[in-house]
Amino acid sequence: MAAIGKTKLDSGWLAARSTEVSLSGIQLTTTHPPSIGTSPWMEAVVPGTVLATLVKNKVVPDPFYGLENESIIDIADSGREYYTFWFFTTFRCKLSGTEHLDLNFRAINYSADVYLNGHKTVLPKGMFRRHSLDVTDVVHPDGENLLAVLVYPPDHPGSIPPEGGQGGDHEIGKDVATQYVEGWDWICPIRDRNTGIWDEVSISVTGPVKIIDPHLVSTFFDNYKRVYLHTTTELENKSTQSAECSLNIQVTTELKGNFCLVEHVQTQYLSIPAGSRVHYTFPELFFYKPNLWWPNGMGKQSLYKVSITVDVKGYGESDLWGQLFGFRKIHSDIDTVTGGRLFKVNGQPIFIRGGNWILSDGLLRLSKKRYKTDIKFHADMNFNMIRCWGGGLAERPDFYHYCDIYGLLVWQEFWITGDVDGRGIPVSNPDGPLDHDLFLLCARDTVKLLRNHPSLALWVGGNEQVPPDDINTALKNDLRLHPHFEKSVNESGKSTEDLSPVLRDPSQYLDGTRVYIQGSMWDGFANGKGDFTDGPYEIQNPEDFFKDDYYKYGFNPEVGSVGMPVSATIRATMPPEGWQIPLFKKVSEYYEEVPNPIWEYHKYIPYSKPGKVHDQILLYGSQPKDLDDFCLKAQLVNYIQYRALLEGWTSRMWTKYTGVLIWKTQNPWTGLRGQFYDHLLDQTAGFYGCRCAAEPIHVQLNLATYLIEVVNTTLEELSDVAVEASVWDLEGTCPYDKVHEKVSVPPKRTVPIAEMKYPKSKNPKPVYFLLLKLYHKSDYRIISRNFYWLHLSGGDYKLLEPYRKKTVPLKFTSAVFIKGTTYEMHMRVQNTSKKPDAKTLTYQNNFTTKQGDGDFDTASVDCVQDGAGTKNEVSWLQKISRRFTKETDDLKVAEINGANIGVAFFLHFSVHGVKKNRKEGEDTRILPVHYSDNYFSLVPGEAMPIKISFEVPPGVTPRVTLAGWNYHGVHTVH
């Protein structure tokens, strides 16, 4: 007898081109099953695509390397048959006579014929729909089962015009599928149009009764003190006789030490007629002051485990279902002050700072591990929203799981874009996909798949376009709000009895809890009327983000800029001819960048805009001498550009803006624009510019007015704090040092503190550093630290070029904690060029605990000890290691010698793997790595704590290295 539940079929798959297989599906799954090593069969990537399988087996080159995509035949030239593929696997399942077995495909693209043990079933068209097949009667209960799936590409794969364009010739829009696959201004065309079994395949064993798509909804009363959980589920009786059922729901919360607290248990009894489906609504469960789920930066992401089981009389447990669930209420409307859409979570306004998302990987090589890194990176940047763009995916449950964990609100769009659906060049079909009923079927199924996730904040009809009228009307009706979630409903004083019997239980709605907006530039986004009023998408003057005339609408859903990665990524993803840096062509008083063909193919955005923005890389001196020099200067610009963007928006929080989403946070391939980390998962400096600017409490410099501002996006007033502003010149002296002690900031406000007047002082230096610190006056704990490099008005940073020759000494004190293959390093870096000023203790940078600091699982870690530390360093280690099982007084100490007093500028760590038989030119980086900060600077005497965590591949010894503006070569510090 098989265990009740789901088993993933995610390994052991084979694949072959259909035109190279002479056998039928019946033969493949009865008398002639294929085997590995037999032509034309190869190992398959499932979940994944045909192209991912071909790349894995080196049948085609990596399309994301250099210009290799041009050597892969496009489906427009090969025909659909070329990318029509067989996928084959086997499985065993010891099924008893009273059990039932379903074969589940969570998504395929675009249609398929399924053969199991010689029996055929057709999977209908549509990329975003689930398929569940009852295969009880055809499965071999005691032996091996043979499964073959013939997957067909989209019906209208289209062709790619010579000039490229947004969505190619737009033909893909006639299908319900991803639209980016015909290419866009940020990605090359995907040759197979993502054909394949691209999401989870599983088998599920049940008894006579199956649980289908439960819907969980929470309602709130008495200022969120009284909360009710509403649950409706569909139940199917697969048997030929009536089923007497006991239906159980249990709510638990996880405690420390792998213990769970049972909050609620309820059992209901019902009878389900033979062969029928019923919807059952539980009596609501009451909670008093449950822990609420909050977005990143506003509070904890409290999650409860909701479990539903059904037991059938005379059989026992028949099916089970579980889901992490967060109690929270999301509401949004158009703000009367700014005209932008204003989001509230649990009654509190949230200033949106986030980014646009396409998908994790352009070949749909999606994994839980990669999703975790992707979403944690967004949380590390202090973002609170991700927009899933309409030309990409309805994102997967694993994506939403980590958004739930890390507190990222999600804006989920359906599969409409202006370029492909009515507004492109050439003008595309305005009537959307050919099959409107299929679109709505996929939309409704997507809602059922995702609706229980607390991170899901809103549904949007399309990108820069609304769906066709009939689809839009249907979505508005299907996704209408339950009255409890409309603006007119006040949480205080209401009782749950008010919801019944006049109102349907909210869990009986398809969703009913989230707003539906018809398009990304409508109803509080951009100008709210659908005009093209998002953007821009190019380099900006940093000070412009703060000016009155920069962007006049309350919520910008897309604003983009540069995204050059580090030089190691260029070398790892391009041949040597791609290592050539752009030519700088003089155009009037501006310079135009002319990239090499490989960079152009990878959609490079230049760091200049002739006529508007001077080349930001050339601000640092003469033309860069090589790739390393160019990429390092690009990181300086990345940091300034994106910090200024977010600080400019936050400077006008609630007075002009309600939110901003950056275009984009990453690329699903090796693109060279709009990203904070590259496709290999290495962060750019822009990542840390965002992390700095978007912290919940933040001190910043308004680059237009030079007013020092303090931002408080939290729910609590900020009091008894001070701001220190110190200027450091290139000679290592501090000509300006001011402390502003009478600082208090109300919740949800940006407050100007004072003007930073150094530029108006007598004989100010043309280039200087500014360090701002916001700290508690009682104990000097740092709340926010912000480091700027600045030039006088009309100037540049050219004096930083000779500053690279300054050698400033550094001291590193570190300890490593290991659990399995996971390493976490705690490091203290100090600029020892000068003793710190003993008047204050802010130089120690003892930060207040920030959300997310406890993300690393520290149970049963081992502490690696090396060297001996001083008394102060031991005290520091004890502070950071209290939650570890082992403590040590032994630390590793490393030093970089230097003869000069000055700022240690633009320091950045990287982690490399040391292994035997390393190939020459091989990329040695260990990726991904999570840094608490990187691309940072230290003034004389200042120390900084840094936390670094990463996974180490087998057989590799990690080494942490440091580089910086005035630190050349490779300095191994641990």
N, C-alpha and C positions, 0 to 999 in steps of 0.2 A: 504494500500500500504506500503510495507516494504521500509526502508531507504536503499539507495545504499551503499554498503560497506560490510565489513567482520565482522562476529561475531564468536568469539572463542567458541568451545564446550569443555570447560576444567573443568567442574564440573558435578556432578550428574551421573557419570558412574558407572555401576555395572559390575562384572566379575564372571565367573564360568568356571571350567574345562570342556572341551567339552565332556569328557567321562561320566560326571555326569549330563549332560543335555540331556533329552530324546526328547526334542522338536526340530523341524527343524527351520532354520532361517526364513522361511515364517511364521511359527506359532508364533515365538517370536515377529515378527513385525506386526502381525495382530491380532490374537485371544487370544494369551497367553503371553502377555508381563510380564517379571519378575518384582519383586518389592523388595526393600531392606528388609532384615530380613527373606526372604524366601530362605531356603536352596535349592541349594548350592551357591546361589548368595551372593556376598560380595561387599563392596565398592572398586572401582577400582582406581588405580593411572594412570591417563591419562592427559598429556603425562607421559609415564613410561613403565615399563615392567611387565611381569607376576610375576617375583620374587619380584619386588617392591610392587605389590599388595598383595602377600602372606605375606610379612614381615609386611606391614601396618596392616593387619588383624590378625597378630600373628598366622597364620597357620603354619608358619615356623619361627624359631628364626632369629635374626639379623645375617646374614652371616659374617658381619664384626666384630662381637664381639667374642673375644677369639678364640676357635676352633669350633664355632657353624656351620661354613660352612661345616664341615665334617659330620654333622648330616642331611644335606639336600641332597636328592637324586639327582645325576647328570643325565642329559638327556641321557648320554650314557648308563646308567643302567635302566632308567625308560622307554626309548623310547620317540619318538617325541610327541606321543599322550598325554603324561602326562602333557606337557607344551603347548599343543594346547588349547587355551582359547577363550571363548566367551566374548566380551565386548558389553555392551548395554547402550544406553541412549535415551533420548527423547529431542525434541526441537520443538519450534513453530516459524512460519514465515508467516506473512500475506502478501502473494504474490498476486500482481495484474495480470490480464490476459496478460499484455505486458511485465512483468518482467521475468527474468530468475534466477534460483538458482543453484549454484555449491556447491557440497560437496567436501571438500578438505582435503587430508591427506598429510602433509608435509613429513612424513616418517613413514613407518611401517617396522617391521622385523618379518617374511621375505616375506611372501605373505599372502593374506587374501581373504575371501569371505565377501562381503558387502551386507547386506539386509536392504532395506529401504521400509517400508510399504508393505512388501511382495514381493518386486522386488529385484532380485539378480544381483550383478555385481562382477566380479573377479578382484582383484587387483594383477597384476603380480609380479613376484619375484624381489628382489633387495632392500637392506636396505637404499640406498642413492638415492632415486628417489621420485619425487612428483607425487601425483595422484589427478586429478581434474575430478569429475564426474558431468555431467549436469543432475540434478535430477528434472528439472522443471516439467516434465510430471508425476512424481510419488509422488511429495510432496503434502501434504494436506495444501492448502493455508490458511485455516481458522481454522485448528485444530492442534492436537498434532501429531507429526511425530515420528515413532518408528524406531530406528536405531540399528542394531546388526551387529557386526563385528567378524568373526571367524578368528583368527590370527594363522598362522602356523609358527613353528620355522624354522631356516635355514635347508636346505636340507641335509647338511653335518655337523652336530654338532660335530662329532668326539668323541674321548674318551681321557681320561687323563692317560698317562702311570704312573706306580708307582713312577718313578723317577721325575715326573713332566716335566719340560722342557719349552722351549720357544714356546708357541702355541700348547702345547699338542702333539697330533699325526699329527697336521698340516692339518687335513681334512677340517677345517673351511675355509682354503684358496681356496677351490673349489667353494665357494660362494662369492658373493660381499657383504661382511659384516665385522663387526669389528673382528679383529683377536686376541685381547688380551683375549677374553672370554674363551679360553681354558687354561688360566693361563700363567704366564711369571715369570721371576726371581724377579719381584716386586709385583705380585698380585696372589691371589688364583684363581682357575677356577670359572667362573660365571655359575651357574648350569643350567639356562634356556637359556644360550647363548644370552641374551638380547632380547628374544622374546617379542613382544608387539607393541602397538601403542606408539612409543617412542618420537614422536614430535607432533607439533600442529595439531589439528583437527579444522576445521572451516567451516562455510557456508558463501557464498558470493552472494550478490544480485546485479545483473546488469540489465541494460536495453538491448536493442537489440545488442549493440556493447560492447565487453569486451576488456580491455587492458591487454596484456600479456607480461611480462618480458622486460620492457624497459631497454635499455643499455645506460648509461651515460659515456661519455669520455671527458676529457679536453685536449686541445693541447696548447702549450705555445710558445710565440715568443717574440723577443726583450727583452731578459733577464727576462722573466716572467712578463713583463709589460702588454703585450697583450695576452689575454687568450680567447679561444673559447670553448664553451660547445657544444658537439655533442650529439645528442639523436636519437636513433632509437627504435621504439616499434613495437611489433606485435599487430594487431587488428583483432578480430574475430567478424563477423556479424552472430549472432545466429538466426536472423529472416529469414523469407521466402521472403523478398523483399529487394531491394537495400536500403542502408542507406546513407543519406546525412549527413555528419558529420562535425562538427567544433571541431578541436582538439586543446586543449589549453595547453601550458606549462608556468609555473610560477616559478620564482626563488626568494626566500626571504631569508633574514638573520635576526636572532633574535636580538633585541635590549634589553636594560635594561627595566624593568618594564612591561614585557610581551607584548611589542610592536614588530612588524615585519616591516622591510624595504623591500619593493618590488623592487628587482633589475632588473627584466625582466618579461615581459608578452608578449606572442606571440600566435596568433591564426592562424591555417591553416585549409583549407577546402578540403575535399576529399570525394569521393563516394566509398562505399565498396559494391561489389555485394552480393546478397543474399547467405547465407550459406558458405561464403568464409573467408579465412584468408589472410591478406596482411601485409607486412612490410612497415612501413612509416618512413622516415628519415626527421626530422625537419631541416630547415635552421639553421646553427649554430648561437648561441647567443654569442655576443661579450662582454667581460668584460675588463675593464682597471684597472690594479693593484688590483685584488681581494685579499682578505685575503687568504693566503695559509694555507694548512694543513701540520703540521710538526709532526714528531715523538716525543715521550716523551723526554724531555731534550733539544730539539732543537728549540722549539718555541710553539706557540699556536696551538691547534687543531681546527682551524676555520672550521665550517660546515655551509652549506647552505641547505635550504629545497627546493627540487625540487618537484613540484606537476604537475601531468598531469591529465587532465579531458577530456572526450569526450562527446559532446552533439549531439544528433541525432534530425534532423528536424522532427517536429511533435511529439516528445517524451519528449525532455529535457535532463537533465544530465543522461548519461547511465552508466558511470563507472568513477572511480577515482583511482589514485595511487600516493604515496608519498615516498620520500627517502631522508635521510640526505646524503649530498654529499660534499666531500672535494676536492678542487683544489690542486692537487699535481702531480708530476711526479716522478716515481721510475725507476731507471736504475741500472743495475749491470753488471759487467764483471769481468774478472780475473785480479787481480792486478799484474803488472809486477815486483814489488819489492818483495812482500811476497808470491806470488802464490795463495793467498787466494781470495775468492770472495769479491769484494768491492761493497758496496751498496751506491748509491747516491740518495738523496731525494731533489727535486727541485735544482738539480745541485750541492748540497753540500755532501761531503763524510760523512758517519755516521759510527762510530765505534760500531759494534754490541755487545751488552752485554745483554743476555737474557737467556731464558730457554726452555726446552722441556716440552710439555704438552700432556697428554693422553686424559683426559676428566674430567669433574667436578665431576661426581659420577659414580661408576661402575655399579649401577643399573639404570642408566639413569634417575634419579630423577632430571631433569634439570629444572632450574627456572631462571627467569630474575633477581630475587633478589640475588641468589647465584652467577650467572655470574657477576653481578656488583661487588660483593665482591672479587671474584676471580681476575678479571681484575684490579680492583683498587689496590689490593695487589701487583700485578706485577708492576704497575706504581709507587706505594709507594717504591718499591725496586729499583727504577730508571732504570728498565729494558726498553729496546726499541724494543725487538722482542720476540715473542712466536712461537715456532715450533710445529705445530699440527702433531704429530707422525703418521706414516702410518698404524700402527696397531690399531689406535683408530678411531676417528670420522672425517668425514668432518664436521667441527664445524657449529653450528647453527647461524642464523642471529642475535639472541640476544647476543651471544658471540662476533660477529663482531661489533655489535652496540657499545658495551662498549670498544672494542679495538679502534674504531673510536673516542670515547669520550676521552679516556685516552692516546691515542697516541702510542699504541703497534702495531708495524708491525707484520704481520702474515705470516709465512711460512706454506702453506697448502699442505700436502701430500695426495696422493691417496692411495688406500687400498692394498698396496704391502709391504711385509716385507721379508728381507733375510731369516729369520728363517722359515717362512711358505711357501715362494715362491722360493725354490731352493737351500738354503744354510744352512738349519738347520741340527740338529742331532735328529733322522735320516734324511738323505737328503730328502728334500720335493720336491713337484712337481714344476719344474721350469717354467711350462707353465701357471702359474697363475690360475685364476678362470676358470671353465669349459666353461662358456659362455662369450666369449670375447666381443660380441656385447652388452651384458647386462652391462659389466664393462664400456664400452665407453658411453652407454646411461646414466648411473649413473654419469659418470664424466662430460659429457656435461651438464646434468641437474644441477649438483652441481655448475658448472661455472656460469650458468645463475642465480642461486640463490644468489651467493655471489659476483659477479664481480663489483657491484657498490660501494663496501666498500673501502674507501681510505686506510684502514689499511692493506688490503690484498696486500702482497708484491710480492709473487712468488708462482708458482705451482711446485711441485716436484713429480716425478713419483712413488717413493717408498723409504722405509727405508732400507738402506744398501743393496739395490737391485734395478735393473731397471725392468720395466714391460716387459712382453714378447714382442718380436720384433714387431709384428703387432700392439699391443696396443701402444707401445712406438712411433712407426712411426705415428700412427693416432693422438696421443696426440701432438706430435711435429707439425704436420700439423694444427690441430685444434687450437692450442695455439700459432701459429707463431705470431711474433710481426708485427704490422703495421709499415711501414717505419719510421713514425714520432718518434717511440719509440725505434728505433735501434740506435746504437752508432754513426753511420755516420751522423745522422741528428743533425744539430746545431740550437739551438733555436734562435740565433740572426740573424736578417735580413730576416727571412722567412716570408711569408705571408700566410694567410689561403687559398688563391687561389691556392697555390702550391699543396694543397691536392686534388684538383679536377680539371678536371674530370678524369685525368689519374689514380689517386689513389682513391680507395674506401674510403668513409667516415669511420673513425676509429670505430664509433659506430656500423657499420655493421659487424664487426668481432665478433666471439664468445667471445673473450677477446681482444687480440691484444695489450695490454698495459703492460703486466707483463711477465717476462721471465719464460720459462718452463725449469727445470733442470731434467734430467732423473732419478737421484737417489741422496740420501743424502751424498754419499761419492764421487761424481763425479763433475767435472767442477768447481773447486775452493773450494770444501769442502773436508776436510781431505786431502788425497794425490791426490785427483782429478781423480783417476783411478779406484775407486771401491774397493780397497784393504781395509781390516779391519784396519783402521788407525784412528778411533775415540777412545774415552775413555781417560784415565782409569776410573774405577768405584769404587774406594776404597779410604780409608784414605791415605793422602799424608803428607809428611813433609812440613810444610808451606813455608819454604825457597826455596823448590824445584821449586815452581811455577815461581820463578824469574830467574832461572838458564838457561844458554844458551842451554843446552841439554834437556830441559824438554819436549817440544812438537815442532816438527820441521816443521809443516805445518801451513799455514796462517790462516785457519779458522777451528776450531774444532766444529763440530755439536753436539757432545756429550762428556761431561766430568762430571763424577759423583762422589759422595762421601757419607758421612754419613747423617743421618737425624733423630736422636732421638728426640721425642717430650718431653714436660714437663711431670712431674710425674702425674699431675692431669689427663692428657689424657690417660696415661697407666691405671690408676685406673678406668676411665670412660669406657674404651673399652676392658678390660680384667678382668677375675675373679682373686681372690687373688693369685692363683698359677702362674699367669702371672706377678705378681709384684716382682718376684724373679730376682735379677740382675745377670748378667753373672758370671760364675766362671772364675777366672784368672789362666790359666794353664801355668807354666813355660816351655818354649821351647828354650833351649840354653840360650842366654842372653835376649830373647824376652818373652813376655807374649801373649798367645793366649786366646781369649775370647770364652767361651762356653755358649751360651744363652740357656734359658729354651725353651721347645718345642713350647710354644705359640709364643715367640719372633721369633723363627726359622720359624714358619709357616707364620708369618707376615713379613718375608724377612729381618730380621735385618742385617745391615752391621756393623761389629765390628769396634772399634776405634783403632785397631792394625793390622799390617800386618807383622807377624813374618818373619824375614829375610830382611825386608826393612824399616818398620816404627814401632818404639816403641809405646807401648800403650799410646795414648795421654791423656787418663783419669788418668792413673797412674802417669803422670807427676806432678799431683797436690797432691801427697802424697800416703799414704797407700791405700789399696783397699777400695772402697767406702763402707760405713757401711750399707746403705739401699737404697731404690729406690729414695728417694728425693735427697740424696747425689749424687748418680750416675747420675741422670738426670740433676742436676745443673751443675756438672762438664762436662757433655756432651754438655750443652749449651755453656760453655766456649770454648770448642773445636769447636763446630759448628761455632761460631762467628769467631774465628781465621782462621779456614779452608777455609770458603767461602770468607772472606775478602781477604785473601792471594791469593786465586784463581783469583779473579777479578783484584786485584791490580797487580798481576804478569802479567796478560795479558795486562792490560792497560799500564804497564811500557814499553811494546814493541809495543805500538800503532803505526801502519803504518810502523815501521821498521822491525817487524817480524810477526805481526798479523793484521788481519782485523776484527776479531770477534771471539766470543765464545758463545756457548749455553750450559748451565748447564743441566745435566741429574739428576734429573728433578726438577721442582719447587714445585710440590705437588703430592700427591697420591690420586687416586679416591676411596680409601678405607683406612682402618686403618693400612697402611703399616709403616715400620720402616726403611726406607732408602730414600735417595734422595728427601728431601722435605724441604721447608722453612716455611710451615704451615701445620698443620695436618688436618685430614678429618673433625674434629670438628671446624676448622677455627681458631685455636690458633697458633700464630706465634712461631717459634723457634728463638733462638738467631741468627742463620744463616741468617734469614730474615734481621736483622738489620746490620749484617756484610756486606751483599750485598748492602743494602741501603746506607751504608757509602761508600763502595768502588766504587759504580757505579754513584755517584753524578756527574753532568756534569762538575763541577770544583772541584778539589779534591787535598788535600795534603796527601802524603803517605810516608811510609818508605819502601825502597827496602830491603827486609829481607835477600838478598844475599850479598849486598854491603854496607848496612846501609847508602846509600845516601838518603837524603830527596828529594822527587820529587813532582812537581806540575803538575797536569793533567788539561788540558783545552780542553774539547771536543766541546766547543761552537764555534760560528761563529765570535766572537769578541775577540780582543786582550785583555789580562789581564795585566793591568799596575797600577802603584802607589799602590802596595800591598806589604805586608811583611809576613814573616813566623816566628812564634815563636815556639821554641822547648824547652820544659822544662821537666826535669827528676825529679820524686818524688820517694823517697825511702819508705820503710815500716815503718819508724819512723816519716813520715810526713814532712821531710825536703826536700828542693829543691837544690841538689848539682850541678845542671847543668841547665843553662837557657841562651839560645842564641836567638837573633833576627836577622834575615837576611832581610835587608830592601831593597836592590836593586834587586827587583824581578819583572820581566815582562815575560809573557808567550804568544807566538803567538797563534792564533786560531788553534785548531786541533793538538795540540802538547803536549808531555810529556817532561818536562825539569828538569834535575837534578839541585838542588840548592846548597847543601853542604852536607858533610858527618856528620852524627850524631856521635860524637866522645866520648861520655860518656864511652862506654866499654873500650876505650883505655886510660882513665884517671887513675890517681893514686887511687888505692883501690876502684874500682867500686863495687857496691853492687851486689850480685849474682842474686837477683830478684829486678826489679824496674819497675816503670811506666813511660811511655813517652806520653806527651801530645803535639800534633802538632796543630797549629792554623794558618790558612791563613786568613788575614784580610786586610781591607782597611786602609791605613795609615791615611787617612783624618779624619775618625770618629770611627775607631776601630770596625766597623761592621764586623762580622765573615762571611766569605765566606765558609770555610770548617774547620771542627774540627775533629780530629782523635786521639783516645786514645788507646794506646797499653800497654799490660803487657808483659814484656820481661825477659829472663834470659840470663846469659852469655853463650857463646859458650860451648856446651857440658854439660850444666846444666839442671835444671828442675825448676818446680814451687812449690816445696814442702814447701818452706818457707811461701807460701800463706795459708797453712793450719792453723798454729798458728795465722796468721793475722785475721782469722775469729772471734777471741775473742776481737778484738779491737772494741770499741764502739765510733763511730764518730757521732756527733750531726748533725741533719738536720732540716731545716725549710721549710715548704710547705705553699705557698700562692696560693689560687685557687678561681676561679669563674666559675659558671656553667650557661650555656645558654640552654634553653629548647624550642623545637618546637614540639608539639605533643608528640610522643614517642621517639624523637631523642634528645639525650643529647650531648652537646659539652662542654668539660671542658678545661679551660686554667689554667695551673699550673706553678708555678715558684718554683723550688727546689734549695735550697742552702745548701752547706756544710759550716756550721757555726763553724767548729772547729778552725778556725783561720781567722782573718780579712784579706781581700784581699789586695794585693799589690796596693797601690794607684798610682804607677807610670804609669800603663796602665789600660785601661778599658776593656781589652779582657776578664777579669774574668766574666763580666756580660753576655757574650754570646748573644749579640744582633745580631741575624742572619739577613743577607740580605733576602728579600722575595724570597721564593723558589716556583717554579711552583707547583701548586696543593694545595697551602695553602688555596685557596679560594673555595675548593670543597664543603664545608658545606654550605647548603642553610640557610642564616641567616635572611631571611625575617620574620618579626613578631615573633621574639624569645622572650622568657621571661628570664630575668636575676634573678637567685636565689642568694639572699644576705644572708650572715651569717658571723657575726663577724666584726672586724674592722682591717684595715690595716695601715701600716705606709705610710708616704708621698711617699717614693720611690716605694712602692708596688702599690699605687694608680696610680702613673705615669705610671708604667709598664702596669697596667690593661687598662688605657686609650689608650695606644699605640696599644694593641691587640684588642680592642673592638670598634675601630672607625667605623667599618662597621656594627655594631650591632645597632638595633633601640633603645636600652636602654643602658645607662652607669650607673655605680655605683661607689661610693667611698668605698663601704663596701666589704670586702673580707673575706674568711674563712682562718684562719691560724691554722696550726697544726705543732707540733714539735716532734721529736724523740731525746731524750736526749742521751748524750754520754760524756765520760770523756777523750777521746783520740783525739789527733791531727793526721789527716791522710786522706788518700783517701777513700771516700765512694765508694766502689768497686762493680761493676756489679749490679746496681740497676734495678729492673724491677717491673713495675706496673701490676696489674690485676684488673678486674672489676667483682664483685660478686653481685648476687641478694639475697636480704633478703626478705623472704616471710613466711607466716604462714604455719604450718603443713609441714615443711621441713623434708624429710626422712633422717635418719642417713646414712652417707656416700654418700649422693647425691652430684653430681657435681654442685656447685653453680655458676660456672663461667657464665657470660654473654658473648656470642660470636656471631658474630665477634666484635672485637674492633679495631679501627684504632688509632695507636699511632704515633705521629710525630717522636718519638724515644723511644727506650726501651733497656734494657740491657746496660745501660750507666754508666759512673763513673764520680765522681766529685772530683777534687783536693781541698785542703783547701781553703776556701773563694770563690770558684767558684759557680756560679748559672747557672741553665739551664731552659729555657722555654720548656714546654711540652704541646702538644695539644692532647686530647683524645676525640674520638667521638664514639657513639654506640647507638643502639636501645634498649629500655627497654621493656621487655614483660609486658603485663597487670598484675596488682596486685603485682608488684615487685618493691622494693626500691633498687636502686643501691648503692654499696659501693666500693670505690676505695682503694685498699690495696697495700702495698709496701713490697717487700722482697729484699734481696741482700746478697752478699757474707759475709759481716759482719753485717747483719741485719737478725735476726732469728725470727721465729714466724710470726704472722700476724700483720702488722701495718696499721691500718685504717687511711688514710690521707684525705679522704673526704667521 
